[in-house]
Amino acid sequence: SQQGEEDPQALSIQEGENATMNCSYKTSINNLQWYRQNSGRGLVHLILIRSNEREKHSGRLRVTLDTSKKSSSLLITASRAADTASYFCATDETNNNDMRFGAGTRLTVKP
Amino acid sequence: DSGVTQTPKHLITATGQRVTLRCSPRSGDLSVYWYQQSLDQGLQFLIQYYNGEERAKGNILERFSAQQFPDLHSELNLSSLELGDSALYFCASSSSGATGELFFGEGSRLTVL
């Protein structure tokens, strides 16, 4: 079964706007990761945030983690058409050795 | 290029048949994960191997099996194929058994007719 659930399922914005995607999960985690997938391609790792971290930045990406609410958000600032892709959160559960992915948010950035 | 190689890239077969998907992890990576992605869906975790041993099992059907060989490459065997098995099958690798960053291959697209 999937662990994370992203929302919204789809998001369409104009170039230059910010995009925010959310992820909720159900169990205790060691870390949470965000990945990007261009249509039909392999996933690419974007950022990892550990359970004892609350916020992390990488370039135009900002990730927050609220373990009390079991939720995370990914913010992409100043979006570009090239950011068009699906974005997935993945959780490393405390009691499992696997990585569970959510259903993803499909982001479309219009030029 | 993630360094993870999956073959074949595309595969078309008939119901009832058996196929084998192959994955070569990044050099030095000991963990291999297999995922199934149906059309426009999320990734379903199938199975994980670490240094030749099964480490975790997800939603893998009994018709499916996998193994990791001493040279660390892995194979996913799908048998008695059904139409619903049509999907992208991804392999990912990581350097350790504890889950950090996963490096994904480009996937094997299986079409069952």
Backbone of each chain as ProteinMPNN parsed JSONL, in Angstrom:
{"seq_chain_A": "SQQGEEDPQALSIQEGENATMNCSYKTSINNLQWYRQNSGRGLVHLILIRSNEREKHSGRLRVTLDTSKKSSSLLITASRAADTASYFCATDETNNNDMRFGAGTRLTVKP", "coords_chain_A": {"N_chain_A": [[0.854, -1.187, 0.0], [0.333, 2.362, -0.476], [2.147, 4.946, 1.152], [2.5, 7.772, 1.385], [0.421, 10.566, 0.593], [-0.164, 12.78, -1.894], [-1.21, 16.149, -2.368], [-2.246, 18.991, -4.27], [-3.752, 16.686, -6.7], [-3.301, 17.531, -9.232], [-1.815, 20.455, -10.6], [-1.827, 23.617, -11.992], [-0.013, 26.3, -13.139], [1.226, 29.649, -13.844], [4.258, 30.556, -15.454], [6.838, 31.738, -13.347], [5.278, 31.969, -11.111], [4.769, 30.644, -7.764], [4.816, 27.215, -6.726], [3.11, 24.984, -4.697], [3.139, 21.913, -3.131], [1.673, 19.276, -1.306], [2.15, 16.681, 1.116], [0.957, 13.915, 2.829], [1.337, 11.512, 5.396], [1.293, 8.282, 7.101], [2.574, 6.807, 9.135], [5.281, 6.556, 11.568], [8.359, 8.011, 10.592], [11.735, 7.834, 9.262], [12.923, 9.483, 7.438], [11.888, 11.797, 4.867], [11.409, 12.074, 1.431], [11.54, 13.908, -1.625], [10.738, 13.498, -5.008], [11.115, 13.873, -8.535], [9.449, 13.352, -11.632], [9.709, 13.244, -14.994], [7.515, 12.865, -17.749], [6.936, 9.474, -18.155], [9.555, 8.827, -17.602], [12.447, 7.886, -15.574], [12.487, 8.379, -11.985], [13.787, 11.245, -10.315], [15.821, 12.204, -7.686], [15.121, 14.86, -5.476], [15.266, 16.15, -2.911], [15.99, 15.468, 0.511], [14.609, 15.189, 3.705], [15.164, 14.907, 7.101], [13.674, 13.257, 9.947], [14.091, 14.77, 12.196], [14.378, 17.297, 11.321], [13.015, 20.451, 10.3], [12.793, 22.162, 8.209], [14.082, 22.601, 4.93], [16.286, 23.697, 2.37], [16.941, 23.893, -1.121], [18.328, 25.316, -3.671], [15.802, 26.554, -5.695], [13.959, 25.177, -4.298], [11.972, 24.463, -1.455], [11.471, 22.655, 1.4], [9.274, 21.541, 3.888], [8.675, 19.919, 7.001], [6.383, 18.462, 9.134], [6.199, 16.599, 11.727], [4.37, 16.117, 13.734], [1.942, 16.503, 12.553], [2.209, 14.746, 10.582], [2.968, 15.472, 7.936], [4.196, 17.045, 4.937], [5.552, 19.653, 2.913], [6.275, 20.796, -0.367], [7.778, 23.45, -1.855], [8.13, 25.187, -4.792], [9.803, 27.819, -5.998], [9.419, 30.714, -8.11], [8.618, 29.481, -10.618], [9.37, 27.566, -13.595], [8.82, 26.745, -17.064], [10.154, 24.4, -17.527], [9.921, 23.071, -15.159], [7.701, 21.575, -15.272], [6.267, 18.552, -14.538], [5.787, 15.42, -12.776], [5.517, 15.194, -9.276], [6.673, 13.477, -6.494], [6.275, 12.353, -3.146], [8.176, 10.451, -0.834], [8.418, 8.066, 1.705], [10.46, 6.931, 4.304], [9.815, 4.544, 6.335], [9.821, 4.045, 9.864], [9.686, 1.443, 10.877], [10.082, -0.213, 8.758], [11.926, -1.435, 5.924], [11.583, -0.44, 3.479], [10.798, 1.949, 0.818], [8.159, 4.044, 0.446], [5.997, 5.392, -1.922], [3.933, 8.223, -2.743], [0.959, 9.05, -4.671], [1.509, 11.17, -6.265], [1.85, 14.571, -7.523], [0.797, 16.251, -10.324], [2.383, 18.682, -11.982], [1.92, 21.497, -13.959], [3.491, 23.989, -15.685], [2.845, 26.893, -17.211], [4.109, 28.647, -19.99]], "CA_chain_A": [[0.0, 0.0, 0.0], [1.107, 3.581, -0.519], [2.258, 5.602, 2.43], [2.226, 9.192, 1.278], [-0.629, 11.027, -0.306], [0.102, 14.161, -2.265], [-2.305, 16.956, -2.893], [-3.324, 18.463, -5.104], [-3.371, 15.679, -7.686], [-2.805, 18.274, -10.384], [-1.635, 21.87, -10.335], [-1.437, 24.34, -13.193], [0.329, 27.676, -12.788], [1.968, 30.407, -14.849], [5.697, 30.709, -15.217], [7.137, 32.811, -12.42], [4.517, 31.776, -9.872], [5.237, 29.586, -6.872], [4.001, 26.004, -6.691], [3.182, 24.285, -3.422], [2.556, 20.576, -3.113], [1.634, 18.745, 0.044], [2.24, 15.231, 1.262], [0.615, 13.419, 4.159], [1.709, 10.119, 5.566], [0.504, 7.677, 8.177], [3.321, 6.184, 10.227], [6.537, 7.215, 11.923], [9.336, 7.942, 9.519], [13.114, 8.259, 9.486], [13.101, 10.644, 6.577], [10.929, 11.964, 3.776], [12.113, 12.548, 0.255], [10.761, 14.343, -2.776], [11.289, 13.101, -6.297], [10.486, 14.447, -9.722], [9.401, 12.436, -12.76], [9.228, 13.697, -16.29], [6.578, 11.874, -18.269], [7.448, 8.195, -18.623], [10.986, 8.657, -17.318], [12.773, 7.502, -14.212], [12.386, 9.44, -10.981], [15.031, 11.905, -9.94], [15.775, 12.683, -6.314], [15.238, 16.307, -5.319], [15.663, 16.604, -1.586], [15.679, 14.578, 1.631], [14.518, 15.872, 4.99], [15.129, 13.912, 8.156], [12.539, 13.431, 10.865], [14.398, 15.783, 13.214], [14.497, 18.587, 10.636], [11.708, 21.076, 10.061], [12.803, 22.873, 6.93], [15.316, 22.431, 4.173], [16.273, 24.437, 1.121], [17.894, 23.511, -2.153], [18.046, 26.169, -4.834], [14.448, 27.113, -5.666], [13.093, 24.253, -3.568], [11.904, 24.562, 0.007], [10.672, 21.56, 1.941], [8.999, 21.577, 5.318], [8.212, 18.663, 7.571], [5.715, 18.571, 10.43], [5.985, 15.202, 12.131], [3.182, 16.03, 14.587], [0.808, 16.41, 11.642], [2.571, 13.761, 9.563], [2.796, 16.115, 6.638], [5.33, 17.76, 4.364], [5.206, 20.438, 1.743], [7.347, 21.164, -1.291], [7.534, 24.731, -2.511], [9.021, 25.545, -5.892], [9.641, 29.256, -6.216], [9.726, 31.257, -9.437], [8.571, 28.282, -11.464], [9.721, 27.653, -15.009], [8.149, 25.72, -17.875], [10.916, 23.156, -17.388], [9.524, 22.403, -13.916], [6.542, 20.72, -15.573], [6.606, 17.165, -14.224], [5.076, 14.896, -11.608], [6.339, 15.254, -8.069], [6.276, 12.442, -5.551], [6.96, 12.237, -1.867], [8.475, 9.074, -0.474], [8.721, 8.003, 3.125], [11.232, 5.835, 4.866], [9.12, 4.274, 7.59], [10.689, 3.633, 10.958], [9.661, 0.004, 11.127], [10.22, -0.955, 7.507], [13.145, -1.162, 5.17], [11.269, -0.033, 2.111], [10.468, 3.342, 0.549], [6.804, 4.071, -0.103], [5.714, 6.615, -2.66], [2.564, 8.654, -2.914], [0.433, 9.007, -6.039], [2.12, 12.253, -7.014], [1.18, 15.781, -7.996], [1.225, 16.602, -11.68], [2.538, 20.134, -12.087], [2.072, 22.073, -15.288], [3.871, 25.396, -15.64], [2.572, 27.448, -18.542], [5.038, 29.736, -20.311]], "C_chain_A": [[0.887, 1.232, 0.0], [1.092, 4.224, 0.843], [1.855, 7.051, 2.301], [1.081, 9.466, 0.34], [-0.364, 12.486, -0.609], [-1.208, 14.87, -2.614], [-1.75, 18.327, -3.241], [-2.838, 17.356, -6.038], [-2.786, 16.357, -8.914], [-2.797, 19.755, -10.05], [-1.146, 22.543, -11.605], [-1.202, 25.801, -12.834], [1.039, 28.344, -13.956], [3.433, 30.471, -14.454], [5.93, 31.905, -14.3], [6.386, 32.695, -11.098], [5.175, 30.687, -9.022], [4.272, 28.408, -6.907], [4.202, 25.324, -5.351], [2.445, 22.963, -3.518], [2.664, 20.03, -1.709], [1.651, 17.227, 0.04], [1.842, 14.881, 2.681], [0.958, 11.948, 4.228], [1.119, 9.588, 6.862], [1.31, 7.172, 9.366], [4.575, 6.985, 10.541], [7.568, 6.998, 10.83], [10.728, 8.31, 9.99], [13.416, 9.503, 8.65], [12.006, 10.684, 5.523], [11.684, 12.574, 2.615], [11.108, 13.012, -0.802], [11.51, 13.975, -4.049], [10.486, 13.765, -7.409], [10.526, 13.402, -10.831], [8.876, 13.164, -13.977], [8.467, 12.54, -16.916], [7.266, 10.61, -18.778], [8.908, 7.934, -18.338], [11.206, 8.173, -15.892], [12.674, 8.688, -13.257], [13.767, 9.971, -10.633], [14.868, 12.49, -8.542], [15.971, 14.189, -6.274], [15.829, 16.686, -3.978], [15.218, 15.588, -0.541], [15.624, 15.405, 2.891], [14.352, 14.805, 6.068], [14.038, 14.241, 9.163], [12.811, 14.485, 11.934], [14.624, 17.165, 12.603], [13.107, 19.137, 10.351], [11.635, 21.753, 8.703], [14.145, 22.649, 6.254], [15.167, 23.154, 2.835], [17.286, 23.836, 0.158], [17.544, 24.303, -3.396], [16.661, 26.802, -4.71], [13.454, 26.218, -4.919], [13.159, 24.533, -2.068], [10.968, 23.458, 0.489], [10.484, 21.778, 3.428], [8.473, 20.211, 5.753], [7.611, 18.939, 8.94], [5.369, 17.154, 10.874], [4.767, 15.052, 13.034], [1.917, 15.897, 13.741], [1.034, 15.363, 10.56], [2.344, 14.348, 8.173], [4.064, 16.854, 6.233], [4.824, 18.596, 3.205], [6.467, 20.718, 0.933], [6.932, 22.448, -1.985], [8.586, 24.926, -3.591], [8.781, 27.023, -6.179], [10.01, 29.628, -7.643], [9.74, 30.15, -10.481], [8.882, 28.602, -12.92], [8.972, 26.571, -15.764], [8.845, 24.368, -17.717], [10.616, 22.425, -16.082], [8.315, 21.512, -14.116], [6.94, 19.257, -15.439], [5.649, 16.684, -13.145], [6.031, 14.864, -10.431], [5.777, 14.279, -7.041], [7.002, 12.623, -4.23], [7.146, 10.754, -1.571], [8.909, 9.046, 0.979], [9.491, 6.743, 3.462], [10.649, 5.578, 6.246], [10.077, 3.707, 8.63], [10.789, 2.123, 11.078], [9.795, -0.843, 9.869], [11.522, -0.59, 6.834], [12.858, -0.639, 3.775], [11.011, 1.469, 2.025], [9.119, 3.356, -0.145], [6.546, 5.437, -0.726], [4.228, 6.931, -2.658], [2.177, 8.604, -4.376], [0.926, 10.172, -6.885], [1.22, 13.434, -7.291], [1.713, 16.094, -9.373], [1.214, 18.113, -11.817], [2.715, 20.54, -13.541], [2.378, 23.548, -15.119], [3.743, 25.95, -17.048], [3.501, 28.622, -18.812], [4.308, 31.049, -20.543]], "O_chain_A": [[2.044, 1.174, 0.417], [0.138, 4.068, 1.604], [0.971, 7.52, 3.018], [0.808, 8.7, -0.583], [-0.34, 13.328, 0.289], [-2.166, 14.259, -3.087], [-0.844, 18.795, -2.552], [-1.634, 17.122, -6.147], [-1.884, 15.823, -9.559], [-3.655, 20.248, -9.318], [-0.175, 22.102, -12.22], [-2.086, 26.462, -12.289], [1.407, 27.69, -14.932], [3.785, 30.443, -13.274], [5.302, 32.952, -14.456], [6.808, 33.254, -10.086], [6.015, 29.922, -9.495], [3.067, 28.581, -7.094], [5.335, 25.111, -4.92], [1.287, 22.902, -3.931], [3.638, 20.293, -1.004], [1.222, 16.582, -0.917], [2.334, 15.485, 3.634], [0.877, 11.23, 3.232], [0.52, 10.338, 7.633], [0.797, 7.113, 10.483], [4.888, 7.965, 9.866], [7.635, 5.929, 10.223], [10.892, 9.009, 10.99], [14.074, 10.439, 9.105], [11.287, 9.705, 5.323], [12.498, 13.48, 2.794], [9.97, 12.546, -0.844], [12.728, 14.12, -4.151], [9.333, 14.157, -7.227], [11.499, 12.66, -10.964], [7.741, 13.642, -13.991], [8.751, 11.375, -16.638], [8.071, 10.66, -19.708], [9.454, 6.924, -18.783], [10.265, 8.064, -15.107], [12.766, 9.845, -13.668], [14.764, 9.249, -10.654], [13.892, 13.185, -8.257], [16.855, 14.734, -6.936], [16.786, 17.458, -3.912], [14.189, 14.931, -0.699], [16.5, 16.238, 3.126], [13.506, 13.917, 5.958], [13.544, 15.367, 9.218], [11.876, 15.035, 12.516], [15.02, 18.096, 13.304], [12.148, 18.383, 10.183], [10.561, 21.899, 8.121], [15.186, 22.525, 6.9], [14.084, 23.214, 2.254], [18.338, 23.341, 0.561], [16.576, 23.993, -4.091], [16.379, 27.502, -3.738], [12.251, 26.482, -4.916], [14.218, 24.797, -1.499], [9.827, 23.348, 0.041], [11.417, 22.154, 4.138], [7.903, 19.461, 4.961], [8.239, 19.564, 9.796], [4.365, 16.585, 10.444], [4.185, 13.97, 13.099], [0.947, 15.261, 14.153], [0.162, 15.122, 9.725], [1.622, 13.784, 7.351], [4.885, 17.232, 7.069], [3.801, 18.286, 2.595], [7.564, 20.856, 1.475], [5.878, 22.524, -2.617], [9.785, 24.841, -3.329], [7.679, 27.42, -6.559], [10.804, 28.95, -8.296], [10.752, 29.916, -11.143], [8.69, 29.718, -13.403], [8.537, 25.585, -15.17], [8.2, 23.32, -17.767], [11.019, 21.274, -15.916], [7.944, 20.766, -13.21], [7.835, 18.78, -16.137], [4.809, 17.441, -12.66], [7.211, 14.544, -10.58], [4.579, 14.261, -6.76], [8.175, 12.993, -4.19], [6.361, 9.915, -2.013], [9.675, 9.899, 1.427], [9.205, 5.651, 2.97], [10.944, 6.293, 7.203], [11.019, 2.983, 8.304], [11.864, 1.588, 11.352], [9.637, -2.063, 9.921], [12.137, 0.432, 7.137], [13.775, -0.42, 2.983], [11.006, 2.168, 3.038], [8.953, 2.749, -1.203], [6.835, 6.481, -0.141], [3.382, 6.04, -2.582], [2.96, 8.173, -5.222], [0.771, 10.155, -8.106], [-0.005, 13.319, -7.294], [2.923, 16.192, -9.577], [0.158, 18.743, -11.772], [3.555, 19.994, -14.258], [1.616, 24.277, -14.484], [4.449, 25.524, -17.962], [3.664, 29.495, -17.959], [4.942, 32.066, -20.824]]}, "seq_chain_B": "DSGVTQTPKHLITATGQRVTLRCSPRSGDLSVYWYQQSLDQGLQFLIQYYNGEERAKGNILERFSAQQFPDLHSELNLSSLELGDSALYFCASSSSGATGELFFGEGSRLTVL", "coords_chain_B": {"N_chain_B": [[22.172, 10.917, -16.235], [21.538, 8.206, -14.232], [23.037, 6.038, -13.579], [21.936, 3.608, -13.166], [20.915, 0.77, -14.838], [18.436, -0.519, -16.884], [16.989, -3.278, -18.521], [14.766, -5.075, -20.727], [14.035, -1.962, -22.49], [11.562, -1.686, -23.616], [8.827, -3.925, -23.889], [6.748, -6.214, -25.381], [4.218, -8.508, -24.977], [2.22, -11.52, -24.697], [-0.825, -12.452, -22.984], [-0.521, -14.756, -20.309], [2.107, -15.364, -20.74], [5.643, -15.337, -19.829], [8.054, -13.129, -18.49], [11.291, -11.62, -18.088], [12.788, -9.057, -16.339], [15.573, -6.97, -16.185], [18.05, -5.523, -14.04], [20.752, -3.415, -13.495], [22.481, -2.152, -10.87], [23.76, 1.061, -9.67], [27.281, 1.451, -9.655], [28.738, -0.068, -6.915], [26.501, 0.206, -5.305], [24.49, -1.483, -2.977], [21.848, -2.049, -2.469], [18.778, -2.868, -4.029], [15.749, -1.868, -5.406], [12.457, -2.645, -6.494], [9.819, -1.299, -8.372], [6.418, -0.83, -9.423], [4.669, 0.953, -11.843], [1.643, 1.834, -12.885], [-0.365, 3.156, -15.572], [-0.215, 6.589, -15.373], [-0.225, 6.492, -12.612], [0.775, 6.248, -9.138], [3.823, 4.998, -7.652], [4.093, 1.613, -6.965], [5.46, -0.216, -4.437], [7.385, -3.085, -4.801], [9.491, -5.003, -4.087], [12.533, -5.334, -2.168], [16.041, -5.777, -2.266], [19.058, -6.447, -0.54], [22.374, -6.644, -0.867], [22.184, -9.22, -1.961], [20.273, -10.449, -0.407], [16.806, -10.783, 0.38], [15.106, -7.95, 1.539], [12.879, -6.408, 2.086], [9.377, -6.639, 1.504], [6.755, -5.782, -0.627], [3.807, -4.998, -2.299], [3.855, -7.377, -3.937], [2.891, -9.682, -6.339], [2.103, -13.203, -6.201], [2.702, -14.378, -8.585], [4.878, -13.075, -9.404], [8.396, -12.833, -9.083], [11.637, -12.256, -7.681], [15.198, -11.718, -7.689], [18.487, -11.123, -6.406], [21.683, -11.139, -7.627], [25.076, -12.447, -7.044], [26.781, -10.571, -8.271], [25.414, -8.314, -7.879], [23.481, -7.448, -9.669], [19.999, -7.455, -10.52], [17.014, -9.342, -11.066], [13.675, -9.312, -12.17], [11.054, -11.415, -12.309], [8.206, -12.069, -14.123], [5.306, -13.865, -14.329], [2.706, -15.873, -15.941], [1.269, -13.818, -17.217], [-1.023, -11.08, -17.095], [-3.482, -8.827, -18.496], [-3.621, -6.612, -16.848], [-1.099, -6.388, -15.835], [0.353, -4.796, -17.39], [2.526, -2.138, -17.433], [4.894, 0.341, -16.228], [7.962, -0.722, -15.086], [10.111, -0.087, -12.561], [13.453, -0.009, -11.496], [15.456, 0.728, -8.724], [18.375, 1.903, -7.053], [20.371, 2.022, -4.083], [22.967, 3.068, -1.823], [23.107, 1.876, 0.626], [21.602, -0.288, 3.121], [19.927, 1.025, 4.795], [17.509, 3.44, 4.111], [18.32, 5.898, 1.925], [18.936, 8.313, -0.502], [17.424, 7.316, -3.5], [18.364, 5.968, -6.623], [17.112, 5.952, -9.749], [16.433, 3.749, -12.498], [15.606, 4.012, -16.026], [13.408, 2.559, -16.482], [11.37, -0.281, -17.451], [9.123, -0.775, -19.928], [6.303, -2.596, -19.959], [4.038, -4.213, -21.997], [1.136, -6.008, -22.111], [-0.664, -7.991, -24.198]], "CA_chain_B": [[22.308, 9.464, -16.174], [21.569, 7.805, -12.819], [23.966, 4.928, -13.395], [21.162, 2.377, -13.055], [20.565, 0.316, -16.182], [17.354, -1.492, -16.95], [16.702, -3.842, -19.837], [14.689, -4.225, -21.92], [13.31, -0.699, -22.308], [10.17, -1.942, -24.004], [8.558, -5.345, -24.051], [5.351, -6.512, -25.693], [4.027, -9.939, -24.904], [0.826, -11.937, -24.651], [-1.283, -12.973, -21.704], [-0.075, -16.104, -20.005], [3.542, -15.518, -20.956], [6.573, -15.03, -18.732], [9.137, -12.235, -18.91], [12.307, -11.29, -17.085], [13.319, -7.702, -16.411], [16.909, -6.959, -15.589], [18.496, -4.246, -13.493], [22.124, -3.293, -12.992], [22.503, -0.956, -10.015], [24.942, 1.906, -9.738], [28.481, 0.798, -9.165], [28.924, 0.042, -5.476], [25.245, 0.179, -4.552], [24.16, -2.829, -2.534], [20.392, -2.21, -2.392], [17.982, -2.737, -5.244], [14.308, -1.804, -5.181], [11.607, -2.751, -7.678], [8.518, -0.624, -8.286], [5.517, -0.917, -10.565], [3.881, 2.163, -12.052], [0.622, 1.715, -13.914], [-0.553, 4.398, -16.317], [-0.562, 7.782, -14.611], [-0.421, 6.172, -11.197], [1.972, 6.324, -8.298], [4.695, 3.828, -7.669], [3.807, 0.557, -6.001], [6.675, -0.918, -4.034], [7.272, -4.533, -4.97], [10.437, -5.78, -3.294], [13.865, -4.774, -2.015], [17.145, -6.67, -1.944], [20.294, -5.822, -0.045], [23.548, -7.527, -0.933], [21.781, -10.573, -2.302], [19.218, -10.976, 0.46], [15.537, -10.051, 0.375], [15.101, -7.087, 2.712], [11.51, -5.97, 2.347], [8.436, -7.078, 0.488], [5.569, -4.947, -0.698], [2.633, -5.565, -2.972], [4.306, -8.223, -5.042], [2.011, -10.822, -6.554], [2.769, -14.515, -6.151], [3.152, -14.677, -9.946], [6.118, -12.323, -9.617], [9.493, -13.175, -8.191], [12.838, -11.478, -7.968], [16.404, -12.123, -6.986], [19.689, -10.317, -6.62], [22.79, -12.053, -7.849], [26.328, -12.046, -6.375], [27.372, -9.36, -8.867], [24.462, -7.298, -7.425], [22.389, -7.152, -10.569], [18.758, -8.054, -10.06], [16.034, -9.686, -12.084], [12.276, -9.416, -11.757], [10.375, -12.365, -13.174], [6.745, -11.918, -14.123], [4.778, -15.027, -15.035], [1.249, -15.95, -16.139], [0.958, -12.398, -17.353], [-2.392, -10.634, -17.33], [-3.533, -7.495, -19.099], [-3.393, -5.631, -15.797], [0.325, -6.293, -15.493], [0.952, -3.769, -18.249], [2.972, -1.04, -16.566], [6.32, 0.638, -16.193], [8.619, -1.354, -13.948], [11.328, 0.644, -12.254], [14.443, -0.47, -10.546], [16.21, 1.809, -8.108], [19.413, 1.398, -6.175], [20.945, 2.929, -3.097], [24.264, 2.567, -1.383], [23.065, 1.162, 1.89], [20.326, -0.902, 3.447], [19.084, 2.103, 5.333], [17.058, 4.141, 2.913], [18.673, 7.271, 1.625], [18.543, 8.671, -1.849], [17.305, 6.244, -4.483], [18.718, 6.3, -7.997], [16.192, 5.176, -10.578], [16.638, 3.514, -13.908], [14.608, 4.612, -16.894], [12.222, 1.709, -16.485], [11.022, -1.229, -18.52], [7.68, -0.643, -20.197], [5.727, -3.893, -20.336], [2.682, -4.209, -22.55], [0.592, -7.351, -22.237], [-1.803, -7.943, -25.132]], "C_chain_B": [[22.489, 9.03, -14.718], [22.606, 6.739, -12.545], [23.265, 3.596, -13.212], [20.663, 2.003, -14.449], [19.486, -0.739, -16.114], [17.182, -1.975, -18.387], [15.604, -4.885, -19.708], [13.963, -2.919, -21.614], [11.825, -0.885, -22.609], [10.007, -3.432, -24.228], [7.069, -5.509, -24.306], [5.199, -8.018, -25.712], [2.542, -10.249, -24.757], [0.459, -12.429, -23.257], [-0.826, -14.419, -21.538], [1.419, -16.32, -20.139], [4.348, -15.138, -19.71], [7.674, -14.136, -19.277], [10.087, -12.013, -17.749], [12.831, -9.891, -17.358], [14.628, -7.674, -15.632], [17.307, -5.569, -15.141], [19.944, -4.359, -13.055], [22.197, -2.032, -12.153], [23.734, -0.105, -10.276], [26.118, 1.151, -9.145], [28.621, 1.023, -7.666], [27.644, 0.013, -4.661], [24.856, -1.257, -4.225], [22.656, -3.1, -2.529], [19.739, -2.011, -3.743], [16.509, -2.791, -4.862], [13.603, -1.983, -6.519], [10.263, -2.091, -7.395], [7.733, -0.842, -9.568], [4.731, 0.389, -10.653], [2.915, 1.933, -13.206], [0.333, 3.096, -14.473], [-1.023, 5.519, -15.408], [-0.841, 7.507, -13.136], [0.874, 6.4, -10.431], [2.765, 5.048, -8.407], [4.283, 2.857, -6.576], [5.101, -0.187, -5.698], [6.454, -2.414, -4.15], [8.191, -5.274, -4.002], [11.772, -5.066, -3.244], [14.86, -5.881, -1.685], [18.333, -5.85, -1.448], [21.386, -6.87, -0.049], [23.148, -8.999, -1.105], [20.629, -11.134, -1.486], [17.947, -10.133, 0.333], [15.425, -9.261, 1.668], [13.696, -6.645, 3.097], [10.633, -6.366, 1.175], [7.21, -6.182, 0.538], [4.44, -5.684, -1.376], [3.012, -6.422, -4.163], [3.426, -9.457, -5.139], [2.806, -12.118, -6.482], [3.298, -14.917, -7.52], [4.484, -13.981, -10.264], [7.179, -12.825, -8.642], [10.71, -12.364, -8.586], [14.017, -12.104, -7.256], [17.509, -11.13, -7.294], [20.884, -11.26, -6.626], [24.061, -11.561, -7.159], [26.979, -10.804, -6.985], [26.467, -8.146, -8.653], [23.411, -6.906, -8.454], [21.15, -7.92, -10.099], [17.852, -8.356, -11.239], [14.654, -9.801, -11.446], [11.583, -10.308, -12.777], [8.869, -12.23, -13.006], [6.175, -13.069, -14.933], [3.256, -14.984, -15.104], [0.672, -14.549, -16.313], [-0.503, -12.149, -17.688], [-2.354, -9.222, -17.9], [-3.177, -6.412, -18.082], [-1.952, -5.502, -15.354], [1.041, -5.281, -16.376], [1.28, -2.547, -17.399], [4.424, -0.725, -16.873], [6.885, -0.002, -14.941], [9.962, -0.662, -13.754], [12.186, -0.12, -11.273], [15.147, 0.762, -9.994], [17.28, 1.193, -7.23], [19.827, 2.462, -5.172], [22.17, 2.255, -2.49], [24.185, 1.723, -0.125], [21.71, 0.511, 2.09], [19.374, 0.082, 4.065], [18.742, 3.032, 4.189], [17.503, 5.589, 2.895], [18.182, 7.554, 0.229], [18.501, 7.439, -2.746], [17.659, 6.778, -5.864], [17.923, 5.359, -8.896], [16.742, 4.945, -11.978], [15.517, 4.143, -14.708], [13.369, 3.73, -17.064], [12.145, 0.75, -17.661], [9.513, -1.145, -18.708], [7.159, -1.961, -20.728], [4.306, -3.691, -20.831], [2.245, -5.65, -22.739], [-0.668, -7.267, -23.097], [-2.663, -9.188, -25.021]], "O_chain_B": [[23.449, 9.422, -14.054], [23.015, 6.552, -11.399], [23.922, 2.56, -13.112], [20.066, 2.822, -15.148], [19.601, -1.724, -15.385], [17.224, -1.192, -19.335], [15.511, -5.533, -18.665], [13.334, -2.801, -20.563], [10.958, -0.317, -21.945], [10.922, -4.113, -24.693], [6.236, -5.01, -23.55], [5.957, -8.722, -26.379], [1.712, -9.342, -24.699], [1.328, -12.775, -22.457], [-0.758, -15.188, -22.497], [1.943, -17.344, -19.7], [3.809, -14.688, -18.699], [8.17, -14.349, -20.384], [9.731, -12.194, -16.585], [13.262, -9.581, -18.469], [14.758, -8.278, -14.567], [16.955, -4.57, -15.768], [20.317, -5.284, -12.334], [21.993, -0.938, -12.678], [24.636, -0.505, -11.013], [25.96, 0.322, -8.249], [28.624, 2.162, -7.199], [27.691, -0.184, -3.447], [24.89, -2.134, -5.088], [22.236, -4.256, -2.579], [20.096, -1.109, -4.5], [16.083, -3.652, -4.092], [14.092, -1.527, -7.553], [9.655, -2.289, -6.342], [8.301, -1.014, -10.647], [4.195, 0.869, -9.654], [3.325, 1.847, -14.363], [0.752, 4.1, -13.896], [-2.068, 5.429, -14.763], [-1.613, 8.224, -12.5], [1.919, 6.704, -11.007], [2.418, 4.137, -9.159], [4.141, 3.233, -5.412], [5.751, -0.72, -6.598], [5.459, -2.946, -3.657], [7.728, -6.078, -3.193], [12.115, -4.296, -4.141], [14.557, -6.801, -0.925], [18.567, -4.723, -1.884], [21.321, -7.86, 0.68], [23.711, -9.891, -0.47], [20.071, -12.176, -1.83], [18.016, -8.912, 0.196], [15.618, -9.803, 2.756], [13.368, -6.524, 4.277], [11.072, -6.423, 0.027], [6.696, -5.867, 1.611], [4.154, -6.841, -1.069], [2.532, -6.201, -5.274], [3.235, -10.183, -4.163], [4.022, -12.129, -6.675], [4.237, -15.707, -7.615], [5.126, -14.276, -11.272], [6.87, -13.195, -7.509], [10.792, -11.849, -9.701], [13.858, -12.912, -6.342], [17.475, -10.407, -8.29], [21.053, -12.077, -5.721], [24.133, -10.407, -6.735], [27.661, -10.061, -6.28], [26.732, -7.071, -9.192], [22.529, -6.104, -8.147], [21.254, -8.907, -9.371], [17.921, -7.7, -12.279], [14.497, -10.317, -10.34], [11.535, -9.989, -13.965], [8.339, -12.273, -11.896], [6.524, -13.235, -16.102], [2.605, -14.183, -14.433], [-0.284, -14.16, -15.642], [-1.13, -12.889, -18.446], [-1.348, -8.519, -17.806], [-2.518, -5.425, -18.411], [-1.615, -4.604, -14.581], [2.201, -4.95, -16.135], [0.408, -1.993, -16.728], [5.087, -1.409, -17.653], [6.336, 0.165, -13.853], [10.819, -0.648, -14.638], [11.699, -0.778, -10.354], [15.4, 1.722, -10.722], [17.11, 0.086, -6.719], [19.644, 3.657, -5.403], [22.377, 1.049, -2.625], [25.093, 0.942, 0.161], [20.782, 0.735, 1.313], [18.16, -0.01, 3.885], [19.607, 3.372, 3.383], [17.11, 6.393, 3.74], [17.12, 7.078, -0.172], [19.425, 6.626, -2.75], [17.297, 7.898, -6.224], [18.049, 4.138, -8.812], [17.41, 5.799, -12.561], [14.594, 4.735, -14.148], [12.403, 4.123, -17.718], [12.765, 0.948, -18.706], [8.735, -1.403, -17.79], [7.53, -2.392, -21.82], [3.48, -3.074, -20.159], [2.9, -6.421, -23.44], [-1.617, -6.557, -22.761], [-3.66, -9.314, -25.732]]}, "name": "protein", "num_of_chains": 2, "seq": "SQQGEEDPQALSIQEGENATMNCSYKTSINNLQWYRQNSGRGLVHLILIRSNEREKHSGRLRVTLDTSKKSSSLLITASRAADTASYFCATDETNNNDMRFGAGTRLTVKPDSGVTQTPKHLITATGQRVTLRCSPRSGDLSVYWYQQSLDQGLQFLIQYYNGEERAKGNILERFSAQQFPDLHSELNLSSLELGDSALYFCASSSSGATGELFFGEGSRLTVL"}
